[in-house]
């Protein structure tokens, strides 16, 4: 949590995308939203075993 607490809060748009993710955890973030900075040196990241690829699986999100 040391490095996680140094990250900016996720935006509403990021949280909306995370709602569609497999295996979501309390510290899940979109990798494209993490900006590599010196204070994050030593951060450990885990890549999920499964992802949803909208480009190839034809998934269409339902409005909520």
N, CA, C and O of each residue as an XYZ file, in Angstrom:
256
protein
N       0.819     -1.202      0.000
C       0.000      0.000      0.000
C       0.858      1.259      0.000
O       0.372      2.348     -0.307
N       2.142      1.108      0.347
C       3.014      2.286      0.406
C       3.002      3.049     -0.919
O       2.822      4.267     -0.932
N       3.190      2.339     -2.026
C       3.211      2.998     -3.331
C       1.806      3.348     -3.803
O       1.605      4.392     -4.425
N       0.842      2.497     -3.516
C      -0.537      2.752     -3.948
C      -1.028      4.094     -3.409
O      -1.711      4.833     -4.118
N      -0.691      4.406     -2.181
C      -1.140      5.655     -1.564
C      -0.501      6.888     -2.185
O      -0.947      8.006     -1.928
N       0.534      6.706     -2.997
C       1.186      7.826     -3.678
C       0.548      8.118     -5.038
O       0.883      9.115     -5.678
N      -0.362      7.258     -5.480
C      -1.024      7.447     -6.775
C      -2.146      8.465     -6.653
O      -2.742      8.634     -5.589
N      -2.424      9.143     -7.768
C      -3.580     10.038     -7.822
C      -4.843      9.199     -7.664
O      -4.844      8.014     -7.995
N      -5.901      9.794     -7.168
C      -7.184      9.097     -7.067
C      -7.674      8.753     -8.470
O      -7.487      9.549     -9.390
N      -8.295      7.591     -8.660
C      -8.837      7.262     -9.989
C      -9.993      8.190    -10.341
O     -10.779      8.580     -9.477
N     -10.081      8.534    -11.612
C     -11.182      9.379    -12.090
C     -12.466      8.554    -12.158
O     -12.427      7.327    -12.062
N     -13.591      9.226    -12.322
C     -14.862      8.522    -12.496
C     -14.811      7.624    -13.728
O     -15.342      6.513    -13.716
N     -14.168      8.111    -14.798
C     -14.065      7.323    -16.026
C     -13.246      6.051    -15.791
O     -13.598      4.980    -16.285
N     -12.149      6.176    -15.032
C     -11.342      4.991    -14.732
C     -12.150      4.000    -13.899
O     -12.126      2.799    -14.166
N     -12.857      4.494    -12.903
C     -13.686      3.604    -12.078
C     -14.755      2.906    -12.909
O     -15.062      1.738    -12.668
N     -15.326      3.613    -13.889
C     -16.318      2.991    -14.774
C     -15.693      1.847    -15.567
O     -16.308      0.793    -15.726
N     -14.473      2.048    -16.065
C     -13.785      0.984    -16.804
C     -13.435     -0.179    -15.877
O     -13.540     -1.341    -16.270
N     -13.025      0.128    -14.664
C     -12.677     -0.924    -13.709
C     -13.889     -1.773    -13.346
O     -13.747     -2.950    -13.015
N     -15.083     -1.181    -13.406
C     -16.301     -1.948    -13.128
C     -16.458     -3.129    -14.081
O     -17.157     -4.091    -13.764
N     -15.817     -3.063    -15.242
C     -15.917     -4.120    -16.252
C     -14.781     -5.140    -16.150
O     -14.749     -6.108    -16.910
N     -13.856     -4.929    -15.223
C     -12.649     -5.759    -15.135
C     -12.906     -7.076    -14.415
O     -13.768     -7.163    -13.541
N     -12.145     -8.099    -14.796
C     -12.157     -9.386    -14.110
C     -11.258     -9.294    -12.882
O     -10.226     -8.626    -12.921
N     -11.635     -9.949    -11.807
C     -10.771    -10.064    -10.639
C     -10.436     -8.752     -9.967
O      -9.337     -8.585     -9.439
N     -11.358     -7.831     -9.982
C     -11.130     -6.508     -9.398
C     -10.806     -6.613     -7.908
O     -11.436     -7.379     -7.178
N      -9.817     -5.833     -7.467
C      -9.475     -5.760     -6.043
C      -9.588     -4.315     -5.584
O      -9.807     -3.412     -6.391
N      -9.438     -4.107     -4.294
C      -9.570     -2.755     -3.748
C      -8.460     -1.820     -4.248
O      -8.624     -0.600     -4.220
N      -7.335     -2.383     -4.704
C      -6.242     -1.555     -5.215
C      -6.087     -1.638     -6.736
O      -5.062     -1.214     -7.269
N      -7.075     -2.171     -7.438
C      -6.996     -2.278     -8.897
C      -6.969     -0.890     -9.534
O      -7.690      0.019     -9.123
N      -6.120     -0.758    -10.544
C      -6.028      0.470    -11.334
C      -5.805      0.076    -12.788
O      -5.354     -1.034    -13.069
N      -6.116      0.972    -13.707
C      -5.787      0.753    -15.110
C      -4.313      1.101    -15.296
O      -3.868      2.178    -14.900
N      -3.567      0.190    -15.896
C      -2.139      0.417    -16.090
C      -1.839      1.690    -16.863
O      -0.832      2.351    -16.607
N      -2.710      2.041    -17.812
C      -2.476      3.235    -18.623
C      -2.641      4.523    -17.818
O      -2.316      5.603    -18.311
N      -3.138      4.420    -16.597
C      -3.333      5.606    -15.764
C      -2.211      5.807    -14.744
O      -2.202      6.803    -14.020
N      -1.269      4.869    -14.686
C      -0.165      4.966    -13.736
C       1.004      5.656    -14.430
O       1.560      5.135    -15.396
N       1.368      6.821    -13.932
C       2.483      7.582    -14.492
C       3.737      7.231    -13.696
O       3.784      7.416    -12.480
N       4.756      6.721    -14.399
C       6.009      6.341    -13.739
C       6.707      7.600    -13.231
O       7.087      8.480    -14.003
N       6.862      7.657    -11.910
C       7.534      8.788    -11.268
C       8.573      8.235    -10.297
O       8.485      7.085     -9.867
N       9.547      9.057     -9.960
C      10.627      8.626     -9.068
C      10.093      8.073     -7.751
O      10.613      7.075     -7.250
N       9.068      8.700     -7.181
C       8.554      8.244     -5.883
C       7.873      6.876     -5.956
O       7.556      6.292     -4.920
N       7.647      6.361     -7.157
C       7.077      5.020     -7.316
C       8.162      3.964     -7.541
O       7.852      2.800     -7.798
N       9.427      4.366     -7.446
C      10.526      3.413     -7.613
C      10.353      2.261     -6.631
O      10.206      2.477     -5.428
N      10.371      1.045     -7.148
C      10.202     -0.141     -6.319
C       8.777     -0.673     -6.279
O       8.516     -1.686     -5.630
N       7.852     -0.006     -6.962
C       6.458     -0.465     -6.977
C       6.390     -1.854     -7.609
O       7.125     -2.152     -8.551
N       5.517     -2.688     -7.091
C       5.291     -4.028     -7.656
C       3.881     -4.053     -8.222
O       2.923     -3.668     -7.551
N       3.763     -4.504     -9.449
C       2.476     -4.554    -10.140
C       2.128     -5.994    -10.480
O       3.008     -6.808    -10.756
N       0.852     -6.296    -10.456
C       0.367     -7.620    -10.859
C      -0.551     -7.444    -12.060
O      -1.447     -6.600    -12.057
N      -0.316     -8.244    -13.071
C      -1.138     -8.224    -14.280
C      -2.202     -9.310    -14.124
O      -1.872    -10.443    -13.772
N      -3.486     -8.982    -14.383
C      -4.535     -9.993    -14.211
C      -4.376    -11.154    -15.190
O      -3.845    -10.997    -16.289
N      -4.846    -12.313    -14.763
C      -4.761    -13.511    -15.599
C      -5.696    -13.423    -16.804
O      -5.439    -14.051    -17.831
N      -6.770    -12.657    -16.692
C      -7.738    -12.512    -17.785
C      -8.039    -11.035    -17.983
O      -8.004    -10.242    -17.042
N      -8.334    -10.687    -19.221
C      -8.720     -9.315    -19.543
C      -9.907     -9.352    -20.491
O     -10.213    -10.389    -21.080
N     -10.555     -8.239    -20.628
C     -11.637     -8.127    -21.607
C     -11.109     -7.253    -22.737
O     -10.775     -6.088    -22.519
N     -11.032     -7.807    -23.931
C     -10.532     -7.088    -25.091
C     -11.719     -6.720    -25.965
O     -12.205     -7.537    -26.747
N     -12.183     -5.481    -25.825
C     -13.364     -5.030    -26.560
C     -13.170     -5.111    -28.074
O     -14.139     -5.260    -28.818
N     -11.934     -5.015    -28.523
C     -11.669     -5.004    -29.957
C     -11.934     -6.353    -30.608
O     -12.249     -6.403    -31.797
N     -11.814     -7.454    -29.858
C     -11.944     -8.761    -30.489
C     -13.071     -9.629    -29.951
O     -13.489    -10.565    -30.632
N     -13.575     -9.356    -28.756
C     -14.578    -10.283    -28.217
C     -16.020     -9.854    -28.472
O     -16.951    -10.584    -28.134
N     -16.214     -8.671    -29.068
C     -17.561     -8.236    -29.410
C     -18.407     -7.822    -28.222
O     -19.606     -7.588    -28.374
N     -17.813     -7.727    -27.045
C     -18.563     -7.351    -25.838
C     -19.090     -5.928    -25.964
O     -18.367     -5.023    -26.378
N     -20.348     -5.740    -25.605
C     -20.952     -4.408    -25.558
C     -21.474     -4.216    -24.143
O     -22.339     -4.960    -23.682
N     -20.940     -3.212    -23.459
C     -21.350     -2.958    -22.071
C     -22.800     -2.507    -22.022
O     -23.268     -1.761    -22.882
N     -23.505     -2.979    -20.989
C     -24.893     -2.567    -20.794
C     -24.918     -1.329    -19.906
O     -24.209     -1.283    -18.900
N     -25.721     -0.325    -20.257
C     -25.802      0.871    -19.411
C     -26.325      0.510    -18.027
O     -27.133     -0.406    -17.874
N     -25.861      1.234    -17.033
C     -26.351      0.998    -15.677
C     -26.700      2.293    -14.991
O     -27.130      2.284    -13.837
